[in-house]
Amino acid sequence: MDRRTSLVINFRYHIVSLGAVLIALAVGITVGVAFTNADESGPSGSESRADAAEQAFETAFADASSGIVGTGLTDRRVVVVTTPGAKTAEVDDLTARIGAAGGTVVGEVALTTKLLDSANRQFAEQIAEQSASDVPGVQAADDSYTRIGAALARALMGDGELDERATTIRSAFEQGGLIDLPSAPSQSADLALVVIGPTSADSARGEILADLTAQLATSGAGGALVGPSTTSVDGGVLDQVRSIDGSGSFATVDVTDLAAGRLVSVLALVRSASGENGAWGTTRSADGQLPQ
């Protein structure tokens, strides 16, 4: 082999080696992107991640990592609660992942804008008091949305079959335009997963959701409030929730706009059921990317 041929081979070897390094680096960066701050990629959240290969990688990562959840929700009954703006595709995927973890989704309840608008607080409170006058939390609580949440929890959470009182409360909330029932609960739940959408900051909505979620979680075995990464930026709904002392009674996750993030959301629900609550997801989350 002459010197020129040797140089050509060596040059090609270095090119291949460099290519391998770049590919490995690209994969590492993509893994990191799955949990970095969404505000670096614009306000549109997952819509800004238009690269099909990146989204495919995120999905593959979530599927490959599903073993970390395992069957942690076996024999658990979960009610999925949504807010206006929650994306159907994300809710459907979360529901499927709950099933894959052994859990049973007993129903889906949609909180309406009417319920979450503080201007309707007195009306919602009246519905709660009239339909759930014998529920201890409705009368004892000092805060309006704690009372409303206590009534809603009585309608959705429990040990087994939905009784007549639960049905009465649920019907009153539905007729009052405070909830919709995409899938009416077939039985009571012991865990609640509250899914929010990429809504704009609202000075009251975070506090309202914190109160409602806390009541659902403490009336059962746990719960989680989850949403896309834009909700945890300064002033966002999830940012508001996390700043409230009572939010420690349930888990929060701010990456539902990623497949891997929806996996983390289900893992957070598993941990909440075992008594461990935290804030997971982006770097704005106090407890890291995912439960350890």
Secondary structure, DSSP 8 states (H G I E B T S, - for coil): --HHHHHHHHHHHHHHHHHHHHHHHHHHHHHHHTTS-GGGG-TTGGGG---HHHHHHHHHHHHHTGGGTTTTTTT-EEEEEE-TT--HHHHHHHHHHHHHTT-EEEEEEEE-HHHH-GGGHHHHHHHHHHH-TT-HHHHH-SSHHHHHHHHHHHHHBSSSS--HHHHHHHHHHHHTTSEEEEE--SS-BSEEEEE--S----TTHHHHHHHHHHHHHHHTT-EEEE--GGGGSTT-HHHHHHTSGGGGGSEEE--TTSHHHHHHHHHHHHHHHTT---EESSTTSTT-SS--
